[in-house]
Amino acid sequence: MLSTMQDGPLSLAKLLRHGTKVHAASEVITWTGSEARRETYADLGKHAARLAHALRSLGVTGDQRVGTFMWNNAEHLAAYLAVPAMGAVLHTLNIRLFPEQLTFVANHAEDHVVIVDGTLVPLLAKNLSGMKTVKHVIVANGDASALAAPEGVTVHSYDELLAGQPDEFEWPEIDERSAAAMCYTSGTTGDPKGVVYSHRSIWLHSMQVCMSDSMRLAQEDTALAIVPMFHAMSWGLPYAALMVGASLLMPDRFLQPAPIAALLAAEKPTFAAAVPTIWQGLLAHLDTNPQDISHLREVVVGGSAAPPALMHAFEERYGVPILHAWGMTETSPLGSVARPPASATGEQRWGYRYTQGRFPASVSARLIDDDGQERDWDNEAVGELEVSGPWIAGGYYGGSDGAPSPDPEKFHGGWLRTGDVGKISQDGFLTLTDRAKDVIKSGGEWISSVDLENQVMGHPAVAEAAVVGIPDEKWDERPLVAVVVREGESVTAEQLRDYLADKVAKWQLPENWTFVPEVPKTSVGKFDKKRIRASYSEGKLDISQF
Amino acid sequence: MLSTMQDGPLSLAKLLRHGTKVHAASEVITWTGSEARRETYADLGKHAARLAHALRSLGVTGDQRVGTFMWNNAEHLAAYLAVPAMGAVLHTLNIRLFPEQLTFVANHAEDHVVIVDGTLVPLLAKNLSGMKTVKHVIVANGDASALAAPEGVTVHSYDELLAGQPDEFEWPEIDERSAAAMCYTSGTTGDPKGVVYSHRSIWLHSMQVCMSDSMRLAQEDTALAIVPMFHAMSWGLPYAALMVGASLLMPDRFLQPAPIAALLAAEKPTFAAAVPTIWQGLLAHLDTNPQDISHLREVVVGGSAAPPALMHAFEERYGVPILHAWGMTETSPLGSVARPPASATGEQRWGYRYTQGRFPASVSARLIDDDGQERDWDNEAVGELEVSGPWIAGGYYGGSDGAPSPDPEKFHGGWLRTGDVGKISQDGFLTLTDRAKDVIKSGGEWISSVDLENQVMGHPAVAEAAVVGIPDEKWDERPLVAVVVREGESVTAEQLRDYLADKVAKWQLPENWTFVPEVPKTSVGKFDKKRIRASYSEGKLDISQF
């Protein structure tokens, strides 16, 4: 029996029409370093129409890919709207990828056009000759003549190209399961993998961002989107803002603590989103340059685990609650959000808030052990987290002539294998303890590398510590700790081991230690444990063992 | 280009699993007149599984219809979950329909089973012999032996039928566009019309109920659902509550002001939903029996326009904001919600709050005039409201052997003609001024019957007044006012006309007046203008004309 409901698609053209008409007076506010430039959503709608006409004039048709190599600003937001709404596919290029990754993703996605911010022209120029399908580069917010294009590539000025284009565009009707946008994961193994979001998945995800169990983004918010628009769609804020009429505050390239503090003071946003390192930096700045930031009703932290000390500092010293969330490029990224249950009080609330959070109804979750068995939700049993739902990837982009790649290491039976290891409480709160590839499998038991790192980093002489598993004949694997000593301090491996003795189970105590000047990092600032393991196996590390 | 997103359906089986697992500790609380009986969502999940097994045991298969003839209580909620999740279709029977309408809808939907509350057995018994497809009646919360069944109908005790059934059910995977639930509109013309909601439409609508631009239903809420579960699915509260883990407070049959006040005192809900007459009654009760109700963070009012005086009384005397909303059975029902823009202050906020509200992104709206032309959103141009979206009906149920009825009077070109007439502001706020069939078309201009009614009811001697258009040779139509005089007062038509003289445009001043003991009402308590017009044309009204 069929329902009698209407059958129209969920589409970004509909979102664009809604946001720019019903919420015409809301604004995208772009920071210029000293002041803000403002565009109402009504004007943004016209801007997006001009951009769509300009892209058509360059031959963009069908589902061709349009790359962006941009900061968070009004021009990037116009591309977020115009490109999918015209039926093409937005490809946000991560400006922090290594050159070989950058050319790989542009070629794999077959980007036809790239829109680039003026200040990023030098970075793009180094890679452009390797991008074989790019025919046009549009330079926004800067001087197009600064770019010497390789043969076969035409360079355009964004302003000149859009000038005189019509303010309205006949946005086509699009099947909701069509591609709208794509983003490559900067995985630490192999080539980057493409995740392709649909109009449907983005629509549903945008609703979720505005729901009570997630970020509660609302019309009365001004949302500071520090998380880059090339990182998992800036966690969904741009589209969600258009959906409910929240204003968007865009920091452009001004991501250091002092300019962030300045734009907080000038624009007083009510909501913000960024990874922990941004908040760590801001906290240090504020502690020496006090400023009232209580206009922030809440800030969401994800990308990596938020340290409890950071959460307490923001709440107790600045009156700003940090909302902890978990997600990844493959999950659009909203996976779980740590809003404590109403029944929790006092310290209990903090306990819930430290976790990675609870799953919304659209995200189903399970924990799977080494034998493929599902584990209980008892906050003790540990397994690899698997998720499924309408904004969760079921495969990676297989290129224009290939079906999505099934990739059984990541996807099986309708579930995404997240590669994250953890436990879930009876009331559905997720606590991640490690990455599956980093967990140390010692004598049939799992040792969390992250737990060990946190314990070692608790020592006052330690600036950073990374723990990896190294092969062991007897136990399969044993932990190796790579320590960065704090400037002006000194400590020995033996002292650190003694320090750990009453903090971790005896069988988890590491025998292998090395001191390094710094922990290698990935392009997104996470510990690059693959490189530590490689250095170890190449014999490049000086190991203390006892 | 296809996205790489997973392709699973949005379904009520998924909602059931989520709500009863992740929000296992949340509760459905049913009022018994003096105290509450409580069931956790974990237990509700087992309850729903037992009900599904019981229904299967009665032969319910495929998409057969299961009717409910029930108050708002835990058993009705179990049916909301079990029936659609098992693949069958829930048909909520409106207990206030006239007998011929009730048998019509049960026969048209071909209900196979009806679940009835004990206290409603006498009412159902009167109609049961006319319900030709009903084979089983299940009596919940009462004595099954009190029902003498017609031949071919078996009567069951709910408790006995469910006892011993398994606590788990293998909920099937269902296409998201399949029928989940149906509700007939109690229109004032012709037979009731069936609206069939899909798993998809209910899922999306439930998300919307929890979004910042709608009711903001949240895990920390206890939601008092006064609006009946047979009226447009209790405005979506039951499913939305399971989605985010809000507890549900169910008043069962205790809908009078005193018991509502008692259950407010006992359970201190944070949110509530009902039509204006309920709030009017509660207000009168509270004014003579003061009670703190500030635990209500917000109450939503819809079904008919909320009088501004009611909104002020609740907010200023009891600290409870009334949230005005518009919708209808055909819109699931969430259409628009009156949350003022952040920029509005003071009296401006009230101005926005009196309106029917703003449309969420999923509901597109337009105003159409007599010539089929779209009108501007300038808060002046008046037209019939048309809406479209994923939880808006595109037709009526055509019976099991028919496609959905296209019904061009209600549906055209992918839009629902709401039958409501009004205007929309530039920032998207809807103000309804009349029903399309009640607007009075006089000399090419439209006179709002509702505006005239409100003006006449402003006179201290008037208890109620209804205005209808009657045929006029010169002007096509002219207004007729039917007045109910307040007890102990007296007033003449001439005095009322003088009273109106400086309140409405001269050409709108009514020439035709009649005094009646009461205004006839529909089964849902609205003025039944069809009956007033019929009385007029049958010459049954005593008209003063001047």
Chai-1 contact restraints between the chains, C-beta under 6 A:
chainA,res_idxA,chainB,res_idxB,connection_type,confidence,min_distance_angstrom,max_distance_angstrom,comment,restraint_id
A,M1,B,D63,contact,1.0,0.0,6.0,A-B,restraint_1
A,M1,B,A179,contact,1.0,0.0,6.0,A-B,restraint_2
A,S3,B,A179,contact,1.0,0.0,6.0,A-B,restraint_3
A,S3,B,V196,contact,1.0,0.0,6.0,A-B,restraint_4
A,S3,B,Y197,contact,1.0,0.0,6.0,A-B,restraint_5
A,S3,B,S198,contact,1.0,0.0,6.0,A-B,restraint_6
A,T4,B,V195,contact,1.0,0.0,6.0,A-B,restraint_7
A,T4,B,V196,contact,1.0,0.0,6.0,A-B,restraint_8
A,T4,B,A393,contact,1.0,0.0,6.0,A-B,restraint_9
A,T4,B,G395,contact,1.0,0.0,6.0,A-B,restraint_10
A,T4,B,Y397,contact,1.0,0.0,6.0,A-B,restraint_11
A,T4,B,P404,contact,1.0,0.0,6.0,A-B,restraint_12
A,M5,B,S198,contact,1.0,0.0,6.0,A-B,restraint_13
A,M5,B,S201,contact,1.0,0.0,6.0,A-B,restraint_14
A,Q6,B,S388,contact,1.0,0.0,6.0,A-B,restraint_15
A,Q6,B,I392,contact,1.0,0.0,6.0,A-B,restraint_16
A,Q6,B,G394,contact,1.0,0.0,6.0,A-B,restraint_17
A,L15,B,A361,contact,1.0,0.0,6.0,A-B,restraint_18
A,H18,B,A361,contact,1.0,0.0,6.0,A-B,restraint_19
A,V22,B,G428,contact,1.0,0.0,6.0,A-B,restraint_20
A,D63,B,M1,contact,1.0,0.0,6.0,A-B,restraint_21
A,A179,B,M1,contact,1.0,0.0,6.0,A-B,restraint_22
A,A179,B,S3,contact,1.0,0.0,6.0,A-B,restraint_23
A,V195,B,T4,contact,1.0,0.0,6.0,A-B,restraint_24
A,V196,B,S3,contact,1.0,0.0,6.0,A-B,restraint_25
A,V196,B,T4,contact,1.0,0.0,6.0,A-B,restraint_26
A,Y197,B,S3,contact,1.0,0.0,6.0,A-B,restraint_27
A,S198,B,S3,contact,1.0,0.0,6.0,A-B,restraint_28
A,S198,B,M5,contact,1.0,0.0,6.0,A-B,restraint_29
A,S201,B,M5,contact,1.0,0.0,6.0,A-B,restraint_30
A,M207,B,M207,contact,1.0,0.0,6.0,A-B,restraint_31
A,C210,B,M211,contact,1.0,0.0,6.0,A-B,restraint_32
A,C210,B,S212,contact,1.0,0.0,6.0,A-B,restraint_33
A,M211,B,C210,contact,1.0,0.0,6.0,A-B,restraint_34
A,M211,B,M211,contact,1.0,0.0,6.0,A-B,restraint_35
A,S212,B,C210,contact,1.0,0.0,6.0,A-B,restraint_36
A,S212,B,R216,contact,1.0,0.0,6.0,A-B,restraint_37
A,S212,B,A218,contact,1.0,0.0,6.0,A-B,restraint_38
A,S212,B,V244,contact,1.0,0.0,6.0,A-B,restraint_39
A,D213,B,V244,contact,1.0,0.0,6.0,A-B,restraint_40
A,R216,B,S212,contact,1.0,0.0,6.0,A-B,restraint_41
A,A218,B,S212,contact,1.0,0.0,6.0,A-B,restraint_42
A,Q219,B,A342,contact,1.0,0.0,6.0,A-B,restraint_43
A,E220,B,A342,contact,1.0,0.0,6.0,A-B,restraint_44
A,M243,B,A361,contact,1.0,0.0,6.0,A-B,restraint_45
A,V244,B,S212,contact,1.0,0.0,6.0,A-B,restraint_46
A,V244,B,D213,contact,1.0,0.0,6.0,A-B,restraint_47
A,A342,B,Q219,contact,1.0,0.0,6.0,A-B,restraint_48
A,A342,B,E220,contact,1.0,0.0,6.0,A-B,restraint_49
A,A361,B,L15,contact,1.0,0.0,6.0,A-B,restraint_50
A,A361,B,H18,contact,1.0,0.0,6.0,A-B,restraint_51
A,A361,B,M243,contact,1.0,0.0,6.0,A-B,restraint_52
A,S388,B,Q6,contact,1.0,0.0,6.0,A-B,restraint_53
A,I392,B,Q6,contact,1.0,0.0,6.0,A-B,restraint_54
A,A393,B,T4,contact,1.0,0.0,6.0,A-B,restraint_55
A,G394,B,Q6,contact,1.0,0.0,6.0,A-B,restraint_56
A,G395,B,T4,contact,1.0,0.0,6.0,A-B,restraint_57
A,Y397,B,T4,contact,1.0,0.0,6.0,A-B,restraint_58
A,P404,B,T4,contact,1.0,0.0,6.0,A-B,restraint_59
A,G428,B,V22,contact,1.0,0.0,6.0,A-B,restraint_60
